[in-house]
Amino acid sequence: MKVLKFGGTSVGSIENIKNVKDIINDGHKKIVVLSAMSGTTNKLVAIANNISNKEPNEAVDKINKLHEIYTITIDTLLTNKDLNKEVKDYVSSVFNFLVTCTYKAFSIDLENNIVAQGELLSTYMFNRFLQQESISSALLPALSFMKIDKDKEPDISYIKKHFEVAINAAGNSEIYITQGFICLDDKDEVSNLQRGGSDYTATIIGAAIKAKEVQIWTDIDGMHNNDPRYVENTKPISNLSFDEAAELAYFGAKILHPQTVTPVRADNIPVRLKNTMNPEAHGTLISNITSEKGIKAIAAKDNIIAIKIKSARMLQAHGFLKKVFEIFETYKTSIDMITTSEVAVSLTIDDDRNLEKIIEELEKIATIEIDTNQSIICLVGHSVVNHQDTYKLFQILQDVKIRMISYGGSKNNISLLVDTKDKIDSLQKLNDYLFELVTL
């Protein structure tokens, strides 16, 4: 059985919803994971922010406007009067619940419950649309089987056991529809897998049922060799290894949630990236097969903070780095890049929630320098550090001030830290020389 995930843009319009219907209606059994309709999650987050800021009137206004959008969508999509009424009744109950939330005290649990409604709306509506089109389908509530543990990692044994219960309860069907993104936490409260988490949902389910393949359907023809938001003439990559895809996703390739490949790589379950609007395109196949040495793709990650930690105590001393890492561990802040010398260590983080406390602790043992508004440019490919042309990178970027370089930590990745104002120029230069065959 295959698992197919469709993102917000894939279910963001009547035309796209019908495209999804045509893609999945091929006579084969499958599990379909849906995101919320495009724009819905942002609107729900805005509603939660209004509640947090004690702005109930603004929240209710946003709720009513969003309700109107769904009413119009239902009237266009569902021509069957009985199904139309049934879905409208359900949707009204959801928006009535959102209105009641405006009278409650704000909490993270409340916000999670509000944000979860997007996926519940899209799956209910899509399931009834398939039934109208005489396609055998059943709804599997993700909150009945999708769960994370206290470390916010998927509880695979729980998921596998409860997914089997859910699918058996749903009965025999050709298509099983479930929600991406949402889950329960270790206290059985509604939570989520963070933005882009529907990809992660799909591969978690794929791993739990040992799927033949997981497909991630979005609005672009696979993973591109550079960021198409900033660089012209990028091209989709036909094949990536799990390692290469993981590096690109973590360092900024927005098409994929950073944890997507983690659940499936041990069982070598391939992940295929496809375009809902262009289903005939090959897309990108992610598997354990490595091919082509050299740089395949470039990604960039913004909102990076560089921290330089300098202390004479480091000189020929052991234990200093342990103290540094323990500070970041205390405040649950992960490190992206790190370089060291005899008397200094430079590292980067992308989470500034506890930055002041971290700096306060670090200043007890060292002199600290902070650089904000930095970007990591990540160059990925099989055995890229061993490739004969890798040295050209530094000729290409000779006019760019490079703050840090991470080289050799992984055979598949070279990371460069630059000021964010130099990011787009750097991406374009790298693209021209690496992929447009411009000679030095």
SEKOLMAR-563011 format. One record per residue (C-alpha): x, y, z; residue in three letters. Coordinates in pm, 1 decimal, always signed. Example, Ala and Ser with C-alpha at 12.3 -4.5 7.8 and 13.67 -1.06 7.14 Angstrom:
2
         X         Y         Z  res
   +1230.0    -450.0    +780.0  Ala
   +1367.0    -106.0    +714.0  Ser
This chain:
440
         X         Y         Z  res
      +0.0      +0.0      +0.0  Met
    +120.7    +353.9     -75.1  Lys
     +83.3    +666.5    +136.0  Val
     +10.0    +990.2     -52.5  Leu
     +29.8   +1330.3    +114.5  Lys
    -122.5   +1642.4     -41.2  Phe
     -24.4   +1986.8     +81.9  Gly
    -231.0   +2298.2    +137.5  Gly
    -207.0   +2427.0    -219.7  Thr
    -309.2   +2083.4    -349.1  Ser
    -643.2   +2120.3    -169.9  Val
    -653.1   +2499.1    -183.4  Gly
    -898.6   +2540.8    -472.6  Ser
   -1187.3   +2353.8    -633.5  Ile
    -973.7   +2277.2    -939.8  Glu
    -689.4   +2141.1    -730.9  Asn
    -921.8   +1930.5    -516.1  Ile
   -1056.0   +1772.3    -833.4  Lys
    -697.3   +1711.1    -949.7  Asn
    -628.6   +1526.9    -624.5  Val
    -941.0   +1317.2    -677.6  Lys
    -820.8   +1217.7   -1026.0  Asp
    -470.2   +1133.8    -900.9  Ile
    -583.0    +902.4    -622.2  Ile
    -869.5    +737.3    -812.0  Asn
    -659.7    +470.9    -985.0  Asp
    -813.5    +153.1    -847.2  Gly
    -535.5     +87.1    -594.4  His
    -573.7     +91.6    -217.4  Lys
    -395.1    +380.2     -50.6  Lys
    -376.3    +611.1    +248.0  Ile
    -419.3    +981.7    +173.5  Val
    -282.0   +1241.6    +416.7  Val
    -419.1   +1594.6    +376.7  Leu
    -302.0   +1932.2    +499.4  Ser
    -538.3   +2218.5    +574.2  Ala
    -654.0   +2422.8    +274.7  Met
    -391.2   +2682.4    +186.1  Ser
    -418.4   +2992.2    +402.8  Gly
    -632.3   +2827.1    +669.3  Thr
    -354.7   +2750.9    +918.0  Thr
    -222.4   +3108.8    +897.7  Asn
    -572.6   +3242.0    +963.1  Lys
    -620.7   +3006.3   +1258.2  Leu
    -286.8   +3115.4   +1404.3  Val
    -398.1   +3478.2   +1364.8  Ala
    -722.1   +3396.2   +1549.0  Ile
    -522.9   +3238.1   +1831.3  Ala
    -301.4   +3548.4   +1845.8  Asn
    -611.1   +3768.8   +1877.8  Asn
    -728.5   +3556.2   +2170.3  Ile
    -382.1   +3576.1   +2327.6  Ser
    -391.0   +3955.4   +2291.7  Asn
    -742.7   +3971.7   +2440.6  Lys
    -897.4   +4088.0   +2111.4  Glu
   -1215.2   +3874.4   +2092.3  Pro
   -1395.7   +4099.6   +1841.9  Asn
   -1107.9   +4078.1   +1596.3  Glu
   -1093.4   +3700.9   +1643.7  Ala
   -1467.7   +3658.5   +1580.0  Val
   -1441.9   +3874.9   +1267.6  Asp
   -1166.5   +3649.2   +1129.0  Lys
   -1367.8   +3338.1   +1222.1  Ile
   -1674.7   +3464.0   +1035.1  Asn
   -1474.8   +3554.8    +724.7  Lys
   -1307.7   +3213.4    +716.9  Leu
   -1645.7   +3045.3    +763.7  His
   -1774.3   +3232.3    +457.5  Glu
   -1484.1   +3099.3    +248.7  Ile
   -1567.1   +2741.4    +345.8  Tyr
   -1937.0   +2791.3    +278.4  Thr
   -1861.6   +2908.7     -76.3  Ile
   -1623.1   +2616.9    -130.4  Thr
   -1881.0   +2364.5     -12.1  Ile
   -2152.5   +2507.9    -236.5  Asp
   -1922.5   +2480.0    -537.9  Thr
   -1776.5   +2139.0    -456.2  Leu
   -2076.5   +1949.1    -323.5  Leu
   -2378.2   +1949.0    -554.1  Thr
   -2545.8   +1662.9    -367.5  Asn
   -2793.3   +1839.9    -136.7  Lys
   -2771.5   +1587.3    +147.3  Asp
   -2391.3   +1584.1    +149.8  Leu
   -2384.4   +1961.9    +111.5  Asn
   -2601.6   +2003.2    +421.8  Lys
   -2406.7   +1742.7    +618.1  Glu
   -2074.2   +1911.1    +549.3  Val
   -2212.8   +2258.8    +618.9  Lys
   -2345.9   +2136.6    +952.5  Asp
   -2006.8   +1993.0   +1043.2  Tyr
   -1822.0   +2305.5    +931.0  Val
   -2063.8   +2523.9   +1130.3  Ser
   -1993.9   +2316.7   +1440.9  Ser
   -1620.0   +2375.6   +1393.2  Val
   -1660.5   +2751.3   +1358.2  Phe
   -1901.2   +2761.9   +1654.3  Asn
   -1627.4   +2588.8   +1855.8  Phe
   -1379.4   +2854.9   +1740.9  Leu
   -1615.9   +3129.2   +1857.2  Val
   -1639.8   +2969.6   +2202.4  Thr
   -1259.2   +2972.3   +2215.6  Cys
   -1262.8   +3353.5   +2204.7  Thr
   -1417.3   +3355.7   +2553.0  Tyr
   -1151.2   +3128.9   +2703.6  Lys
    -819.7   +3212.6   +2864.2  Ala
    -536.3   +3166.5   +2618.3  Phe
    -303.0   +2868.2   +2654.9  Ser
     -80.3   +2660.0   +2427.7  Ile
    -335.4   +2378.3   +2452.0  Asp
    -608.5   +2614.6   +2333.2  Leu
    -391.9   +2734.0   +2042.9  Glu
    -314.5   +2374.7   +1940.7  Asn
    -684.9   +2291.6   +1939.8  Asn
    -761.5   +2596.1   +1726.8  Ile
    -486.2   +2527.3   +1472.9  Val
    -588.0   +2159.0   +1446.1  Ala
    -926.6   +2252.5   +1297.2  Gln
    -775.8   +2320.8    +953.5  Gly
    -689.0   +1958.1    +885.7  Glu
   -1015.6   +1835.7   +1037.9  Leu
   -1208.6   +2062.2    +799.5  Leu
   -1019.5   +1965.5    +483.0  Ser
   -1036.9   +1589.5    +542.1  Thr
   -1407.0   +1586.2    +631.5  Tyr
   -1496.9   +1791.1    +326.7  Met
   -1273.5   +1590.3     +89.9  Phe
   -1402.9   +1256.2    +216.5  Asn
   -1762.4   +1359.6    +149.3  Arg
   -1660.1   +1489.1    -195.8  Phe
   -1517.0   +1147.1    -283.3  Leu
   -1838.1    +982.0    -167.9  Gln
   -2034.7   +1217.6    -392.6  Gln
   -1812.9   +1104.9    -681.5  Glu
   -1887.9    +737.4    -595.3  Ser
   -1530.0    +670.8    -483.3  Ile
   -1491.0    +430.6    -192.6  Ser
   -1331.6    +623.4     +94.7  Ser
   -1318.9    +627.9    +472.9  Ala
   -1200.1    +883.9    +726.2  Leu
    -930.9    +785.7    +978.4  Leu
    -908.1   +1035.9   +1268.7  Pro
    -537.9   +1109.0   +1316.8  Ala
    -598.4   +1191.2   +1682.1  Leu
    -695.6    +828.2   +1738.3  Ser
    -347.8    +698.1   +1647.0  Phe
     -89.8    +974.0   +1587.4  Met
    +106.8   +1047.3   +1904.7  Lys
    +438.5   +1199.4   +2012.1  Ile
    +630.8   +1118.8   +2329.9  Asp
    +769.1   +1355.6   +2593.5  Lys
   +1066.1   +1432.6   +2365.7  Asp
    +823.0   +1524.2   +2084.4  Lys
    +931.7   +1222.0   +1883.0  Glu
    +671.2    +996.5   +1716.3  Pro
    +568.5    +704.7   +1937.5  Asp
    +597.2    +446.5   +1660.0  Ile
    +481.3    +144.7   +1861.5  Ser
    +169.6    +333.3   +1979.3  Tyr
    +102.2    +463.4   +1628.0  Ile
    +136.9    +121.8   +1467.7  Lys
     -96.8     -44.7   +1720.0  Lys
    -364.7    +225.6   +1712.9  His
    -348.2    +280.8   +1337.2  Phe
    -433.9     -85.3   +1288.8  Glu
    -732.2     -41.1   +1521.9  Val
    -845.7    +270.3   +1332.6  Ala
    -823.4    +115.0    +987.4  Ile
   -1004.4    -199.4   +1099.0  Asn
   -1281.5     +12.7   +1252.1  Ala
   -1315.1    +206.2    +925.1  Ala
   -1395.6    -112.2    +733.7  Gly
   -1296.3    -210.8    +384.2  Asn
   -1233.4     +86.6    +158.6  Ser
   -1025.5    +179.4    -142.3  Glu
    -901.8    +509.6      -2.0  Ile
    -836.4    +598.7    +360.9  Tyr
    -813.1    +969.1    +438.3  Ile
    -644.2   +1112.5    +744.3  Thr
    -513.2   +1442.9    +875.8  Gln
    -153.0   +1548.2    +849.4  Gly
     +23.1   +1770.3   +1104.9  Phe
    -200.1   +1706.6   +1407.8  Ile
    -134.9   +1453.6   +1684.2  Cys
    -165.1   +1390.5   +2056.4  Leu
    +120.9   +1459.8   +2295.6  Asp
    +238.5   +1237.6   +2580.3  Asp
     -39.9   +1378.0   +2802.2  Lys
    -306.8   +1301.6   +2537.5  Asp
    -355.6   +1671.4   +2464.0  Glu
    -394.1   +1792.3   +2106.1  Val
     -57.7   +1892.0   +1961.2  Ser
    +111.8   +1901.8   +1622.3  Asn
    +428.6   +1818.2   +1430.8  Leu
    +506.0   +2184.5   +1355.7  Gln
    +482.1   +2361.5   +1020.0  Arg
    +516.5   +2127.7    +725.5  Gly
    +439.1   +1839.2    +957.5  Gly
    +198.9   +1669.1    +714.6  Ser
    +504.7   +1536.5    +526.9  Asp
    +624.2   +1390.0    +854.6  Tyr
    +281.6   +1237.7    +922.7  Thr
    +294.6   +1060.5    +586.0  Ala
    +634.9    +901.1    +644.1  Thr
    +550.2    +807.8   +1003.8  Ile
    +244.1    +621.1    +873.1  Ile
    +453.2    +480.2    +588.8  Gly
    +704.0    +339.4    +837.7  Ala
    +430.3    +202.8   +1065.3  Ala
    +262.9      +3.8    +784.7  Ile
    +582.3     -69.5    +585.5  Lys
    +441.3    +113.5    +285.0  Ala
    +558.5     +39.7     -66.7  Lys
    +621.5    +411.2    -122.6  Glu
    +540.5    +749.1     +29.7  Val
    +447.9   +1027.8    -211.3  Gln
    +459.2   +1396.0    -116.9  Ile
    +239.9   +1597.9    -355.6  Trp
    +287.5   +1973.5    -364.2  Thr
    +293.2   +2260.2    -615.4  Asp
    +643.6   +2216.1    -760.3  Ile
    +806.4   +1946.5    -977.7  Asp
   +1017.2   +1792.4    -700.9  Gly
   +1319.5   +1919.1    -510.0  Met
   +1503.3   +2185.1    -711.7  His
   +1878.5   +2233.3    -733.7  Asn
   +1845.8   +2583.4    -587.2  Asn
   +1580.5   +2797.0    -421.9  Asp
   +1331.9   +2899.2    -696.0  Pro
   +1205.0   +3184.2    -477.9  Arg
   +1535.5   +3366.4    -522.8  Tyr
   +1711.9   +3210.6    -821.6  Val
   +1594.5   +3187.9   -1180.9  Glu
   +1622.4   +2879.0   -1400.8  Asn
   +1640.3   +2622.6   -1122.6  Thr
   +1580.4   +2260.6   -1218.4  Lys
   +1420.1   +1963.9   -1041.6  Pro
   +1652.1   +1685.9    -926.4  Ile
   +1546.7   +1340.0   -1042.6  Ser
   +1713.5   +1139.2    -763.9  Asn
   +1844.4   +1206.6    -413.4  Leu
   +1974.9    +982.4    -138.8  Ser
   +1814.0    +992.3    +205.1  Phe
   +2122.6   +1172.5    +339.8  Asp
   +2115.8   +1435.7     +66.6  Glu
   +1742.6   +1500.2    +106.9  Ala
   +1774.8   +1527.7    +485.6  Ala
   +2055.1   +1783.0    +456.1  Glu
   +1859.3   +1994.8    +205.8  Leu
   +1538.0   +1982.2    +408.5  Ala
   +1710.9   +2080.9    +731.0  Tyr
   +1900.5   +2366.1    +570.1  Phe
   +1609.5   +2537.5    +403.9  Gly
   +1451.9   +2340.8    +116.9  Ala
   +1090.1   +2433.6    +196.7  Lys
    +935.5   +2153.7      -9.5  Ile
   +1014.7   +1901.5    +264.7  Leu
    +975.6   +1893.2    +643.3  His
   +1325.0   +1844.9    +798.0  Pro
   +1230.4   +1514.3    +964.7  Gln
   +1046.6   +1366.2    +666.3  Thr
   +1291.9   +1094.1    +565.8  Val
   +1384.0    +987.7    +920.9  Thr
   +1102.5    +733.4    +979.5  Pro
   +1139.0    +552.8    +643.7  Val
   +1511.9    +537.6    +575.0  Arg
   +1582.2    +234.8    +799.6  Ala
   +1330.5     +26.8    +602.7  Asp
   +1438.0    +180.7    +270.7  Asn
   +1086.8    +300.4    +189.2  Ile
   +1128.0    +543.7    -102.9  Pro
    +981.2    +893.1     -87.2  Val
    +867.9   +1051.0    -413.2  Arg
    +806.5   +1426.5    -449.6  Leu
    +538.7   +1508.7    -708.6  Lys
    +346.7   +1807.6    -844.6  Asn
     -33.3   +1800.5    -809.2  Thr
     -67.7   +2049.1   -1094.4  Met
    +167.3   +1851.5   -1321.0  Asn
    +126.4   +1485.7   -1221.0  Pro
    +305.2   +1354.4   -1531.7  Glu
    +634.5   +1517.3   -1428.6  Ala
    +894.5   +1275.9   -1288.4  His
    +948.7   +1469.9    -967.8  Gly
   +1222.5   +1363.9    -725.5  Thr
   +1277.4   +1010.7    -595.1  Leu
   +1445.9    +986.4    -254.9  Ile
   +1592.8    +644.7    -172.2  Ser
   +1908.9    +475.8     -43.4  Asn
   +2062.1    +486.6    -391.7  Ile
   +2345.4    +735.3    -436.0  Thr
   +2435.4    +864.9    -778.5  Ser
   +2653.9   +1133.2    -931.3  Glu
   +2936.7   +1281.2    -732.1  Lys
   +2965.7   +1655.2    -684.4  Gly
   +2717.7   +1922.1    -582.0  Ile
   +2356.5   +1843.8    -671.0  Lys
   +2167.5   +2117.9    -491.4  Ala
   +2189.5   +2431.8    -282.0  Ile
   +1962.2   +2544.2      +1.4  Ala
   +1966.8   +2839.6    +237.9  Ala
   +1845.5   +2883.4    +593.2  Lys
   +1775.7   +3232.3    +734.0  Asp
   +1737.6   +3382.0   +1083.3  Asn
   +2070.4   +3239.6   +1193.3  Ile
   +2262.0   +3378.9   +1491.7  Ile
   +2639.9   +3334.5   +1507.0  Ala
   +2802.1   +3323.0   +1850.0  Ile
   +3180.1   +3354.1   +1894.0  Lys
   +3305.9   +3224.3   +2228.7  Ile
   +3664.0   +3326.0   +2304.4  Lys
   +3861.9   +3231.0   +2612.8  Ser
   +4225.7   +3170.4   +2701.6  Ala
   +4095.0   +2884.1   +2918.1  Arg
   +4052.5   +2679.8   +2599.3  Met
   +4427.1   +2672.2   +2531.1  Leu
   +4549.2   +2315.8   +2580.5  Gln
   +4260.8   +2252.9   +2818.9  Ala
   +4001.5   +1979.4   +2823.9  His
   +3640.7   +2014.1   +2937.5  Gly
   +3583.6   +2368.2   +2808.9  Phe
   +3366.6   +2263.0   +2514.1  Leu
   +3171.1   +2034.2   +2744.9  Lys
   +3076.8   +2337.8   +2956.4  Lys
   +2970.0   +2527.2   +2643.9  Val
   +2751.8   +2244.8   +2513.5  Phe
   +2593.6   +2191.6   +2855.5  Glu
   +2467.6   +2551.5   +2848.6  Ile
   +2291.7   +2494.3   +2516.3  Phe
   +2159.0   +2161.7   +2645.8  Glu
   +2015.8   +2333.2   +2954.1  Thr
   +1815.3   +2571.6   +2735.3  Tyr
   +1724.7   +2303.8   +2477.9  Lys
   +1881.5   +2499.8   +2193.0  Thr
   +2034.1   +2304.2   +1906.2  Ser
   +2350.7   +2406.0   +1723.1  Ile
   +2369.1   +2407.6   +1342.9  Asp
   +2733.4   +2484.2   +1261.3  Met
   +3049.0   +2485.2   +1470.0  Ile
   +3416.5   +2570.3   +1411.3  Thr
   +3698.1   +2579.4   +1665.4  Thr
   +4048.7   +2715.3   +1715.1  Ser
   +4286.8   +2696.0   +2010.0  Glu
   +4124.8   +2987.0   +2192.6  Val
   +3780.4   +3028.2   +2035.8  Ala
   +3475.9   +2843.2   +1915.7  Val
   +3215.9   +2984.8   +1676.5  Ser
   +2875.0   +2828.2   +1642.5  Leu
   +2531.4   +2906.0   +1504.9  Thr
   +2175.6   +2865.9   +1632.8  Ile
   +1837.0   +2935.7   +1474.5  Asp
   +1634.7   +2959.7   +1795.7  Asp
   +1665.7   +3287.2   +1989.9  Asp
   +1401.9   +3216.5   +2256.1  Arg
   +1663.4   +3170.9   +2529.5  Asn
   +1944.4   +3371.5   +2372.6  Leu
   +1978.9   +3622.9   +2658.6  Glu
   +2002.7   +3345.5   +2919.8  Lys
   +2253.1   +3153.0   +2708.1  Ile
   +2472.3   +3460.2   +2663.6  Ile
   +2454.2   +3534.7   +3035.2  Glu
   +2581.7   +3185.0   +3113.6  Glu
   +2851.5   +3191.6   +2843.5  Leu
   +2985.9   +3527.0   +2964.5  Glu
   +3079.9   +3359.9   +3293.7  Lys
   +3345.3   +3155.9   +3112.1  Ile
   +3433.5   +3353.8   +2798.5  Ala
   +3412.9   +3671.3   +2594.1  Thr
   +3111.8   +3660.6   +2360.5  Ile
   +3047.4   +3819.8   +2020.7  Glu
   +2707.9   +3797.2   +1848.9  Ile
   +2625.9   +3833.1   +1478.9  Asp
   +2258.1   +3834.5   +1382.6  Thr
   +2089.1   +3839.1   +1041.0  Asn
   +2302.6   +3553.9    +912.3  Gln
   +2217.2   +3280.4    +660.8  Ser
   +2356.3   +2930.8    +614.9  Ile
   +2410.2   +2827.8    +253.9  Ile
   +2424.4   +2451.8    +228.7  Cys
   +2572.5   +2272.0     -73.2  Leu
   +2473.7   +1908.3     -95.8  Val
   +2581.3   +1612.1    -303.8  Gly
   +2722.1   +1261.3    -279.0  His
   +3083.2   +1269.7    -148.4  Ser
   +3089.6   +1640.7    -223.5  Val
   +3391.6   +1702.3      +1.9  Val
   +3597.8   +1461.8    -209.7  Asn
   +3497.8   +1599.6    -548.2  His
   +3774.5   +1742.0    -767.9  Gln
   +3587.5   +2067.1    -842.0  Asp
   +3483.3   +2155.7    -487.7  Thr
   +3768.4   +2404.9    -445.6  Tyr
   +3601.6   +2626.4    -706.7  Lys
   +3339.6   +2728.6    -451.5  Leu
   +3585.2   +2959.6    -284.8  Phe
   +3683.3   +3120.5    -613.6  Gln
   +3316.8   +3175.1    -700.8  Ile
   +3248.7   +3350.7    -369.6  Leu
   +3572.8   +3545.8    -347.8  Gln
   +3379.9   +3874.7    -322.3  Asp
   +3147.1   +3747.6     -48.6  Val
   +3242.1   +3776.3    +317.5  Lys
   +3210.2   +3422.9    +453.4  Ile
   +3169.1   +3422.7    +831.7  Arg
   +3209.2   +3045.6    +888.2  Met
   +3271.4   +2727.2    +689.3  Ile
   +3168.7   +2374.6    +787.0  Ser
   +3365.3   +2129.6    +571.8  Tyr
   +3424.7   +1762.1    +640.6  Gly
   +3166.1   +1702.3    +911.2  Gly
   +2963.1   +1523.0    +646.2  Ser
   +3077.7   +1386.5    +310.3  Lys
   +2754.4   +1514.4    +160.5  Asn
   +2744.9   +1872.2    +284.6  Asn
   +2945.7   +2192.2    +283.2  Ile
   +2790.7   +2480.5    +476.9  Ser
   +2882.5   +2846.6    +449.1  Leu
   +2766.0   +3123.4    +682.3  Leu
   +2712.2   +3462.5    +518.8  Val
   +2533.9   +3783.2    +603.1  Asp
   +2169.9   +3753.3    +493.3  Thr
   +2209.7   +4058.5    +268.6  Lys
   +2461.9   +3855.6     +63.6  Asp
   +2245.7   +3541.0     +45.5  Lys
   +2064.5   +3593.6    -284.6  Ile
   +2379.0   +3711.6    -463.5  Asp
   +2565.4   +3406.2    -330.4  Ser
   +2290.6   +3165.5    -437.4  Leu
   +2284.6   +3313.5    -786.9  Gln
   +2661.8   +3303.6    -827.0  Lys
   +2678.4   +2944.2    -711.3  Leu
   +2390.2   +2853.5    -940.0  Asn
   +2558.0   +3014.0   -1241.8  Asp
   +2888.6   +2837.6   -1191.5  Tyr
   +2770.5   +2501.8   -1066.7  Leu
   +2459.2   +2441.4   -1276.8  Phe
   +2481.2   +2676.3   -1575.1  Glu
   +2831.5   +2556.2   -1665.1  Leu
   +2986.1   +2904.2   -1656.0  Val
   +3365.7   +2865.0   -1652.4  Thr
   +3600.0   +3042.7   -1417.5  Leu
